[in-house]
Every structure is written in C-alpha cells, then in structure tokens.
Amino acid sequence: MFYLVLLSTMSQGIIKEEILRDDLKYYFMSPCEKYRARRQLPWKLGVQILKIVMITSQLILFGLNNQLVVSYKEENAMTFKNLFLKDYSGVDEEDYSVALYSQQAVYDSLFYVLDQYRQLGRLSVGPISYAEEDGKLLPLVICKEYYKRGNVEPSDEAYDIDAQLEKVCMANDPTNVSQWKAENVSFFNLEFYRLVDIKITFQLKGINLQTVRSHELPDCYVFFVTITFDNQCHSGKIKIFLDIDALSSACKNWKISGTAQKNTHYLLVFDGFVILVCLTSAVLCTRSIVLAVKLLQRFSRFFRENYNHKVCKTDQKEFLNGWYVLVIVSDAMAIVGSILKMEIQAKSLTSYDVCSIFLGTSTLMVWVGVIRYLGYFQKYNVLILTMKTAFPKVIRFCCCAGMIYLGYTFCGWIVLGPYHEKSCPIAATPVRTRERQKSRAMRLPKHDPAKPHCFLTHCLLNPKASRNNVLKHCATSDRVSVHASVPPQELLERDGTRTSWPAKPSPNPDDAGPIVHRIMGLLVTAGYNTAGIEPTCNNCNDFTELQLL
C-alpha cells in the first residue's frame, strides 16, 4: 500500500515537472513555433503589425497637417518683418533682423513701424487685421526704457550714470497714430546715451485658410508682435528684433461647404479605431506579463521544493520581458496622442506640440519594439545579443568621452570663443559666411584698363571673359602694344615663342608652380609675346603685378 502511494506521488511529481517543462518551453518559443506547437494564432504579432501600420499612417496624416500650421506661422513672421521693419533684407543678421547706426535711422525706423501699422489693411495681402476686444480695437503700446539719470563725456573720459532704470509707456488707438505722434513729440525725443531699449507691442488676428485644401477646418490665430530696438550694448549699433507668439483657437463663427467636414468625420473614426487597436495590444501584453509572473512563481516553487535552491536573479529577469513594458508604454502614449489629435480635429484644442510629442514618441517605441520579433531569427538574434552585451560598456565609454569633450568644450569656449568664427552659434554660421563673402568681394581690386596689370586683374575677376575683349580693354595701356585684330594663334606663330597652346593651370595651387609662371601661361594663351616680360612683385599680399616692358 505504501509502495502504491509512493509511486502515485512520484508520478504526480513527474507529471507536474513535465507540464512545467512544456510551459517553460512554450513561453520562450517564437510566435511561429507556438503556432506549430499548439496551433494557436499569434494574436499579439498580428496586432503589433496592424498597430505599426495604423500608428505610422496616423503620424503621417498629423505631420502633414502640422507642417501647414508651422509654415503658416513662419511665413507670417517673415511677412511682419517685411511689413514693419524698414530696409529689411529678407534675411536675419545673426540673431537680429536689422541694425541701425545713426539717430536719423532710428527715428525713421520707429515712425516707419507706426505708419505701416496704421495702414495695415491696405498693405497686407493676407487675411490679417487688428485685434478687437468687446468691439474695440486693441491699442498699440510703445515703451521706452532708459537710465534714470546720466551724463556721459567720452572726450573727458567722464560719466555719471544712475543705474536705476525707468520705463515710460504710451498706448493709443492704431487708427490715430499720426495724431498722437504729433501730440507726444517729447516722448519721441530720445537721449541715446540713456536709452536702453524701445519696445512696440500690438496684436493682430489671422485665419489659416490653407488647411481647407487638405480638407481640414481652418484655425483662427492671434499674433502677439513685439518689436524691440535694443541699445543695451551702447556700442553705436542698435539691433532690431521682431518676435511673434502665435496662439491658435477655434473660430467662433464659421461656415464651410464641400467635403472638409465629411473628411474630418472619417479621420475621427480612424483615430478611434487606432485607440481600440492600442487598447487591445496593451491588454494582450499585460496578460502576457501576468502569465509570465505566475510561471516564474511556479518555477521558483519547483526549484525550492525539489532542489532546495533559489532561482538566481539572472534567470528571473528572463521571465520579465522588457519588450512588453515598452509596448504598453507606447500604447498608452499613442492613446493619449490620438485623443489629443481628435480634440484638435474637432477644434476643441490646439495643442499641436504636445500631440506631436506623444504621437512621435509612441511611433518610435512601436518601431523599436519590432526588434523583439527579429530576435527570433538566428542571424538577427546574434546581433541583438551582441548589442545587449555591449550596451553597458558603450555607455561607460560615452561617459568617459563626454567628460573629456565637456572639458575641451568649456576650455575652447573661453579661449577661442570670442575670437574664432567656428565658435559662433550654429544658426549664425551661414550668416557670417555670407558676410565674409560680401566683405571679400568688396575688397577685390576693380578693373582699371589704365593700369599695366589690367589683363591680370580682369582675368582673375572674370575668368570666363573672352580673350579678344580682354585684349581690347588692355590695348589702351601705354606699356602694351597688342594688335587685337590679329587672332591669338597667329601672334603665337609669328612671335615664335610657342607653337602650341599652353596646358591649363592646375586647380591645385601647390602643383601649379609659382603664380608668376601661371600668369605667364595666361598671357601666352591670350596672344602676348612674353619674350620681353619681366615679372615684379610690388605687393605680395595682393595680386602679383606684371610690368610689361
């Protein structure tokens, strides 16, 4: 009897062990292997593939709409700069828009803003108008900030400044700009050695009609415009800044015909379906985590009862799949982003930036989650395991390299920053490059046919110029006798200096030989007799001059 009981107990233990073994083997199978083992459809895999397609499509649709919003704000900012800033070139200079260097230019620019604002309705080609509140136009506000008291005598190297700042503001109706400008002459009498800045603020309203083309309802915008005349440096250069804060909202009274409203309903249904798919994915992943925890408890209990041994932490981590946590977080962010997108399309909210953060981050996590399924293939699994093993070491290396980089950055910033052009802000680099190109072009010597080196100057400034035209220009020189009517090839043959055309100068200055030799080749190419030419260098910092004897 005891033998039967013992045999029954052992058989039950073996059965439990086999069941646990099968459950462990099934848990670590790939979706395809699970299907072949138990003929169960890989629901999570199908849901993840469907979710990737839908979330990516949703992101693209929202991104296209968001691009219209961003472009509308940027183009309005450029419009306001061209409307209200005098002599604006269309490109900002570093971080400011216009620079002023004379008192008259400051007065002209200040009054130009006021005059342009007064006649805005006749100037702007877009749907922009003055902001109103309770049926009244919101005023334009001018504030000037200056030192309370000051006396500066640069010639005597003396100054007396009260560092306390005072601020005086004036607000008036935009339609009466000319009147109150004449009545407040003293306000516009500026003492520049005391002046710190002048700020002009006003509000405008506009409607983004371009969204109608993408079958979206237009938004109404309020633009808070601030124009600043910055004289804080007191260096003789006043910088003008134009800053815009755009606030979008749903239009109060609107009526639109066509398919825009119908397409909006379709998009709302699509977003609702995305939320349903994400909820399904989150529920399935949560269920898998719960089953994994229960399986880990069974496995730990079996080890403790049969082997009196505790499962190590490394083995426990194998049951806690971090990919499921990543999928759940991405699903939560996608649901929040989809709700915000639906509210934006229904014109209940205008939080485009917040919605972009949620949708973009969720899409990133969804695509990263695909790596989990690549790990089921042997070749990809080797790569993923390598990345997993090397990741901590890479992070430690980045920390060490980051310390060196930060030290070098701060050292370079204080040593080279004020003097070296490569230490300037990235946004200002193209502007400074254009300025350097302009300054170099202004320093180039101008072509003067009366000078002996006219041919050299003309060729260097205009290498594509015709040789005959160059010869005609240089024929006026007293030191050069050139028959322009004779073709260059005939001159070469008659002079006997060369019987063939010279080779093209090498584009590499190091391989082309001395500059005098290259210039001699240019002269021979144009048809000069170089037998009596003696090169002399009058100024080696500028172009080398040739005296034609």
SVG drawing of the C-alpha trace seen along z (x, -y; Angstrom):
<svg xmlns="http://www.w3.org/2000/svg" viewBox="-22 -118 85 120">
<polyline fill="none" stroke="black" stroke-width="0.4" points="0.0,0.0 2.8,-2.4 4.5,-1.5 1.4,-2.5 1.2,-5.8 4.8,-6.5 4.5,-5.5 1.5,-7.7 3.3,-10.7 6.3,-10.2 4.1,-10.0 2.3,-13.2 5.7,-15.0 6.9,-13.8 3.7,-15.0 4.0,-18.4 7.6,-18.6 6.8,-17.7 3.9,-20.2 6.2,-22.9 8.9,-21.9 6.4,-22.2 5.1,-25.6 8.6,-26.9 9.5,-25.7 6.3,-27.2 6.9,-30.5 10.3,-31.0 9.1,-30.0 8.7,-32.4 5.2,-33.2 5.7,-30.8 6.9,-28.0 4.0,-28.5 1.6,-28.2 3.3,-24.9 3.3,-23.5 -0.3,-24.2 -1.9,-25.7 -2.7,-29.0 -2.8,-32.1 -0.2,-34.7 -2.6,-37.4 -0.1,-39.7 2.1,-39.6 -0.9,-40.4 -2.0,-43.2 1.5,-44.7 1.8,-44.6 -1.6,-46.2 -0.7,-48.8 2.5,-49.7 0.7,-50.4 -2.1,-52.4 0.1,-54.5 2.5,-55.3 -0.3,-56.4 -1.8,-58.5 1.5,-60.1 1.9,-61.0 -1.5,-62.5 -1.0,-64.6 2.5,-65.6 1.2,-66.9 -1.4,-69.0 1.2,-70.2 3.5,-71.3 0.8,-73.6 0.5,-75.1 4.2,-75.6 4.7,-77.0 1.8,-79.4 3.4,-80.8 6.9,-81.1 5.5,-82.8 3.6,-85.3 6.7,-86.1 8.5,-86.8 5.5,-88.9 5.6,-91.0 9.3,-91.6 8.9,-92.8 5.9,-95.0 7.1,-96.7 10.9,-96.7 12.4,-99.4 15.2,-98.2 14.7,-94.6 16.8,-92.5 14.8,-89.3 17.5,-87.5 18.1,-88.0 21.6,-89.1 22.7,-86.6 20.0,-86.8 18.6,-90.2 16.7,-91.4 18.1,-94.9 20.9,-97.0 20.9,-100.8 23.9,-103.1 22.6,-106.7 20.0,-108.6 18.0,-109.5 17.8,-105.9 16.4,-105.1 13.7,-107.8 12.9,-106.7 12.6,-103.1 10.4,-103.9 8.0,-106.1 8.0,-103.6 6.6,-100.9 3.8,-103.3 2.9,-104.3 2.9,-100.8 0.7,-99.6 -1.7,-102.4 -2.3,-101.4 -2.0,-97.6 -5.4,-97.0 -4.1,-98.5 -0.8,-96.8 -1.2,-93.2 -2.2,-90.6 -3.2,-88.0 -6.3,-87.7 -4.8,-89.7 -6.5,-92.5 -6.3,-94.4 -7.3,-92.5 -10.5,-93.5 -12.0,-93.0 -15.6,-93.9 -15.9,-95.6 -12.9,-97.9 -9.5,-97.9 -6.7,-96.8 -4.2,-99.7 -0.6,-99.7 1.8,-100.1 5.2,-101.8 7.5,-101.6 11.0,-103.0 13.4,-102.0 16.3,-104.3 18.6,-105.1 17.1,-107.4 19.9,-109.9 23.0,-110.1 25.8,-112.3 28.5,-111.0 31.5,-112.8 33.8,-110.5 36.2,-113.3 36.9,-114.0 36.7,-110.3 33.9,-111.1 30.5,-109.7 27.8,-110.0 25.1,-107.3 22.3,-106.2 21.9,-102.5 18.2,-102.5 16.0,-102.0 12.8,-103.9 10.1,-102.8 7.6,-105.0 4.8,-103.6 2.2,-105.0 -0.9,-103.3 -3.1,-104.6 -5.6,-103.5 -3.9,-102.3 -6.1,-104.5 -4.9,-107.7 -1.2,-107.1 -0.4,-110.3 -2.4,-112.4 -0.9,-111.1 2.6,-111.0 2.3,-114.8 0.9,-115.4 3.6,-113.5 6.8,-114.9 8.6,-114.9 8.1,-111.1 10.0,-110.6 12.8,-112.9 15.4,-110.2 18.6,-110.6 20.5,-107.8 23.2,-107.7 20.5,-106.9 18.3,-104.8 18.3,-101.0 15.6,-99.8 12.3,-100.6 9.5,-98.0 6.5,-98.2 3.8,-95.6 0.5,-95.0 -1.9,-92.2 -3.1,-91.0 -5.6,-88.3 -5.5,-86.0 -7.1,-82.8 -5.1,-79.9 -7.1,-79.2 -4.6,-76.8 -5.9,-73.9 -9.0,-73.9 -7.0,-72.3 -6.2,-69.4 -9.8,-69.1 -9.3,-70.5 -11.2,-73.2 -9.2,-76.5 -7.9,-77.8 -8.0,-81.4 -4.8,-82.9 -3.9,-85.8 -0.4,-87.1 1.4,-88.9 4.0,-91.0 6.9,-92.6 9.4,-94.9 12.4,-95.7 15.1,-98.4 17.9,-97.1 20.6,-99.6 21.8,-97.8 25.3,-97.5 25.6,-101.3 28.2,-100.5 26.7,-102.7 24.7,-99.8 21.0,-99.4 19.6,-96.0 16.0,-95.5 14.3,-92.3 10.8,-91.2 9.3,-88.4 6.0,-86.7 3.9,-84.5 1.1,-82.8 -2.0,-81.5 -4.4,-79.3 -8.0,-78.8 -11.2,-77.6 -13.0,-80.2 -16.3,-81.3 -18.4,-81.9 -17.5,-79.7 -19.3,-78.1 -17.7,-75.9 -19.2,-73.9 -17.7,-70.9 -16.0,-67.8 -14.0,-69.2 -16.4,-68.3 -17.1,-64.8 -13.3,-64.0 -12.9,-65.3 -15.5,-62.7 -13.6,-60.0 -10.4,-61.0 -12.1,-60.9 -13.4,-57.3 -9.8,-56.3 -8.4,-57.8 -11.0,-55.9 -10.0,-52.6 -6.3,-53.4 -7.3,-53.8 -9.2,-50.4 -6.1,-48.6 -3.8,-50.1 -6.1,-49.1 -6.2,-45.5 -2.4,-45.5 -2.0,-46.8 -4.4,-44.2 -2.6,-41.3 0.8,-42.4 -0.5,-42.9 -1.9,-39.4 1.4,-38.1 3.2,-39.8 0.8,-38.3 1.2,-34.8 5.0,-35.3 4.9,-36.2 2.7,-33.2 5.1,-31.0 8.1,-32.4 6.4,-31.7 5.7,-28.0 9.3,-27.7 10.7,-29.2 8.4,-26.9 9.5,-23.8 13.2,-24.6 12.7,-25.3 10.7,-22.2 12.8,-19.7 16.3,-21.1 16.1,-23.4 17.6,-26.1 16.6,-29.7 16.3,-30.9 19.0,-33.5 18.2,-37.0 19.6,-36.5 17.1,-33.7 14.3,-35.7 14.9,-38.5 14.4,-36.1 10.7,-35.9 10.2,-39.6 10.1,-40.7 11.0,-44.4 9.6,-44.4 6.1,-44.0 6.6,-47.0 7.9,-49.0 4.8,-48.1 2.4,-49.0 4.1,-52.4 3.9,-53.1 0.3,-52.1 -0.5,-54.5 1.3,-57.3 -0.5,-56.5 -3.9,-56.6 -3.2,-59.9 -1.8,-61.3 -4.9,-60.0 -7.3,-61.6 -5.4,-65.0 -5.5,-64.6 -9.2,-64.0 -9.7,-67.1 -7.6,-69.2 -9.6,-68.0 -12.8,-68.8 -11.3,-72.3 -11.6,-71.8 -7.9,-72.0 -4.9,-73.5 -2.0,-71.7 -0.1,-70.7 3.2,-70.5 2.0,-68.3 0.2,-66.0 3.4,-65.8 5.4,-64.7 3.0,-61.8 2.5,-60.6 6.1,-60.8 7.4,-59.1 4.8,-56.3 5.7,-55.7 9.4,-55.5 8.7,-52.9 6.4,-50.9 9.1,-50.6 11.8,-49.8 9.5,-47.0 9.8,-45.3 13.4,-44.4 11.9,-41.8 10.5,-39.8 13.7,-40.0 15.4,-38.3 13.5,-35.0 15.7,-34.6 19.2,-33.2 21.2,-35.7 19.4,-38.7 19.5,-37.2 23.3,-37.1 23.4,-40.8 20.8,-41.7 22.6,-39.7 25.9,-41.5 24.2,-44.9 22.7,-43.9 26.0,-42.8 28.0,-45.7 25.5,-48.4 26.7,-48.9 30.3,-49.2 29.3,-51.6 27.5,-53.8 30.6,-53.8 32.8,-54.8 30.4,-57.6 30.5,-58.9 34.3,-59.0 34.5,-60.5 31.8,-63.0 33.9,-64.2 36.8,-64.9 34.6,-66.5 32.9,-68.8 36.3,-69.9 37.5,-70.6 34.3,-72.5 34.5,-74.8 38.2,-75.4 37.7,-76.2 34.7,-78.4 36.6,-80.7 39.9,-80.6 38.7,-80.7 35.0,-81.7 35.3,-85.5 37.8,-85.4 37.3,-82.3 34.5,-82.2 34.0,-78.5 32.9,-79.1 30.0,-81.2 26.4,-79.8 25.5,-77.3 22.5,-79.3 24.7,-82.4 27.3,-80.5 25.6,-80.8 25.0,-84.5 28.6,-85.2 29.8,-83.1 27.7,-85.3 29.0,-88.5 32.7,-87.3 32.0,-86.6 30.5,-90.0 33.4,-91.7 35.9,-89.8 34.1,-90.7 34.2,-94.4 37.9,-94.2 38.7,-92.9 40.5,-95.4 38.4,-96.8 39.4,-96.5 41.2,-99.6 42.4,-99.4 44.8,-102.3 46.9,-100.1 49.7,-97.9 48.3,-94.8 44.8,-95.3 44.9,-91.9 45.8,-90.1 43.1,-91.8 40.5,-91.3 41.3,-87.6 41.3,-86.9 38.0,-88.7 36.3,-87.4 37.9,-84.1 35.2,-83.4 35.8,-86.7 36.6,-86.5 40.3,-86.9 39.5,-89.3 37.5,-91.5 40.4,-91.4 42.8,-92.4 40.6,-95.3 40.5,-96.6 44.2,-96.2 45.1,-97.8 44.7,-101.2 47.8,-100.7 50.9,-102.6 53.2,-99.8 51.4,-97.1 51.2,-97.1 48.7,-94.5 47.0,-94.0 43.6,-92.9 42.6,-92.2 45.2,-89.5 44.0,-86.2 45.9,-84.9 47.1,-81.8 48.7,-83.9 50.5,-86.0 51.9,-82.9 53.2,-81.6 54.6,-85.0 56.4,-85.6 57.8,-82.2 57.6,-82.0 55.3,-78.9 54.0,-76.6 51.1,-75.1 48.6,-76.2 49.8,-76.0 48.3,-73.5 45.5,-74.5 46.7,-75.7 46.4,-73.0 43.5,-73.6 45.8,-72.8 48.0,-75.9 50.7,-73.6 51.1,-71.7 50.7,-74.7 54.1,-76.2 54.7,-79.9 52.0,-82.3 54.3,-84.2 54.6,-81.1 50.8,-80.6 50.3,-84.3 52.8,-83.9 50.8,-81.0 47.7,-83.1 49.4,-85.9 50.7,-83.4 47.3,-81.9 45.8,-85.3 48.4,-86.0 51.1,-88.1 54.7,-87.9 56.3,-87.1 59.9,-87.5 60.2,-91.0 58.1,-90.4 59.8,-90.8 57.6,-89.9 57.9,-92.1 56.1,-91.8 55.0,-95.2 52.7,-93.9 52.8,-90.2 49.7,-90.5 47.5,-91.4 47.6,-90.1 51.0,-89.8 51.5,-92.6 53.3,-92.2 55.1,-95.1 55.0,-94.6 58.1,-96.2"/>
</svg>
